[in-house]
Amino acid sequence: MSETMIKLDNIDVFFDKGKEPEPIKAVKNVSLEVEKGDIYGVVGYSGAGKSTLVRVFNLLQIPTNGTVTINGKVVFEKQSGKEKILSPKELRAERREIGMIFQHFNLLEERTVIENVKFALRHSKLKDKQITQRAQELLELVDLGNRGNAYPTELSGGQQQRVAIARALANNPEILISDEATSALDPKNTTQILELLARLNKELGLTIVLITHEMDAVKKVANKVAVMSSGEIIERGTLLDIFTNSKSALTKELVGTEQNSQEAITILKQSLTKSSPDATVLRLTYQGSSIEDPIATKLYADFDVQTSIIYGNVELLRSTPVGTLFVVVTGESENRKRAVDYLNKIGVKVTEISLDEEGTN
Ligand SMILES: Nc1ncnc2c1ncn2[C@@H]1O[C@H](COP(=O)(O)OP(=O)(O)OP(=O)(O)O)[C@@H](O)[C@H]1O
């Protein structure tokens, strides 16, 4: 059975704006559940409220209203003006359950790499020797076992972020929050950090919340996604859902389906001068390896319809290929309908595209 690690119920975070009568509503009535072992991507443009929302998880940001439950324990509750919060001591202990990494690593530059990791263990019950041993193990976990005596400035950005990850994991948290942790890195280091996060998720069962404005990062590692805009979660679902079945214009824009569709429609409009009663334009989305050739052959042989592929695109979602094809299917109306039923039956998502309207459906 799945276990809920983070549960937010109806969270508001409002900031007073001095003399202004209306506060800034950074987070508005957000409810969210993150399960153990999830890599949960929270995406949205700058100012959407992502950072404010994740700071609520460890109560670095106290919400204006709502309930925060971490690993089954209510750590904050405020409803109808009544507030319940942990004592400062309980809160400190609770915060150690959640590690955090940031865009700018936040390492202590005058201390060596291993001292940076040891610093996170200063309140632990371990003895000095054990602390050193644990810090060394953590550095080995992030493949920096031989760089303990270096200073942060002697390391690349990607290596510094790995030190920050080792430090964030020092107290064995069950949850790691990554707040734009790859945003300052080049593509190669970004991939390395994302691969490391995926490995830690798998090997340690670490639950990860990935805050980012980069959909590519989410595509590589997340299993679930929430899209934030103006303080609200406007869409959420599994990674596959969000990519193949996105509803809002913002999600479509973030995942790139809008752009793909527009390109395909431009090509279609150029090649089909007018819509024909015996042709339908379809967008097919499918998971797995290429289906282009077998599908065209099968539809012709079994349903007597002809399929021309106008545009195709394959993306990797968490290493699984997901393809999108824009095709024109020509044949008798009844045969086309049977062909679509067949496609649905084999797990291909079919969306009919109208060339007469601007935009897509
Ligand atoms: N301490 C604060 N006081 C006043 N306003 C704040 C405070 N923190 C955040 N805000 C405002 O809340 C809104 C959401 O900010 P937030 O940083 O959570 O967004 P974000 O999606 O994480 O974007 P970014 O990646 O740019 O940080 C913004 O309008 C921001 O100006």
The ligand as an SDF file (V2000), in Angstrom:
LIG
                    3D

 31 33  0  0  0  0  0  0  0  0999 V2000
    8.6490   36.8490    1.9330 N   0  0  0  0  0  0  0  0  0  0  0  0
    7.8700   37.3410    0.9540 C   0  0  0  0  0  0  0  0  0  0  0  0
    7.2420   38.5370    1.1130 N   0  0  0  0  0  0  0  0  0  0  0  0
    6.4380   39.0440    0.1540 C   0  0  0  0  0  0  0  0  0  0  0  0
    6.1840   38.4330   -1.0110 N   0  0  0  0  0  0  0  0  0  0  0  0
    6.7610   37.2290   -1.2370 C   0  0  0  0  0  0  0  0  0  0  0  0
    7.6420   36.6270   -0.2580 C   0  0  0  0  0  0  0  0  0  0  0  0
    8.0870   35.4370   -0.7670 N   0  0  0  0  0  0  0  0  0  0  0  0
    7.5150   35.3130   -1.9780 C   0  0  0  0  0  0  0  0  0  0  0  0
    6.7380   36.3730   -2.2690 N   0  0  0  0  0  0  0  0  0  0  0  0
    5.9210   36.5860   -3.4850 C   0  0  0  0  0  0  0  0  0  0  0  0
    5.1320   35.4190   -3.6770 O   0  0  0  0  0  0  0  0  0  0  0  0
    5.0410   35.0850   -5.0660 C   0  0  0  0  0  0  0  0  0  0  0  0
    5.5310   33.6610   -5.2980 C   0  0  0  0  0  0  0  0  0  0  0  0
    6.9590   33.6020   -5.1200 O   0  0  0  0  0  0  0  0  0  0  0  0
    7.8040   32.2650   -5.1570 P   0  0  0  0  0  0  0  0  0  0  0  0
    9.2430   32.6230   -4.9010 O   0  0  0  0  0  0  0  0  0  0  0  0
    7.1770   31.2470   -4.2880 O   0  0  0  0  0  0  0  0  0  0  0  0
    7.6160   31.8120   -6.6780 O   0  0  0  0  0  0  0  0  0  0  0  0
    8.4400   30.7400   -7.4980 P   0  0  0  0  0  0  0  0  0  0  0  0
    7.4610   30.0430   -8.3590 O   0  0  0  0  0  0  0  0  0  0  0  0
    9.2400   29.8990   -6.5940 O   0  0  0  0  0  0  0  0  0  0  0  0
    9.3610   31.6410   -8.3980 O   0  0  0  0  0  0  0  0  0  0  0  0
   10.9620   31.8050   -8.3580 P   0  0  0  0  0  0  0  0  0  0  0  0
   11.4930   30.5770   -9.0070 O   0  0  0  0  0  0  0  0  0  0  0  0
   11.1890   33.0480   -9.1510 O   0  0  0  0  0  0  0  0  0  0  0  0
   11.3470   31.9360   -6.9180 O   0  0  0  0  0  0  0  0  0  0  0  0
    5.8250   36.1340   -5.8110 C   0  0  0  0  0  0  0  0  0  0  0  0
    4.9220   37.1380   -6.2140 O   0  0  0  0  0  0  0  0  0  0  0  0
    6.7780   36.6730   -4.7580 C   0  0  0  0  0  0  0  0  0  0  0  0
    7.1380   38.0010   -5.0270 O   0  0  0  0  0  0  0  0  0  0  0  0
  1  2  1  0
  2  3  1  0
  2  7  2  0
  3  4  2  0
  4  5  1  0
  5  6  2  0
  6  7  1  0
  6 10  1  0
  7  8  1  0
  8  9  2  0
  9 10  1  0
 10 11  1  0
 11 12  1  0
 11 30  1  0
 12 13  1  0
 13 14  1  0
 13 28  1  0
 14 15  1  0
 15 16  1  0
 16 17  2  0
 16 18  1  0
 16 19  1  0
 19 20  1  0
 20 21  2  0
 20 22  1  0
 20 23  1  0
 23 24  1  0
 24 25  2  0
 24 26  1  0
 24 27  1  0
 28 29  1  0
 28 30  1  0
 30 31  1  0
M  END
$$$$
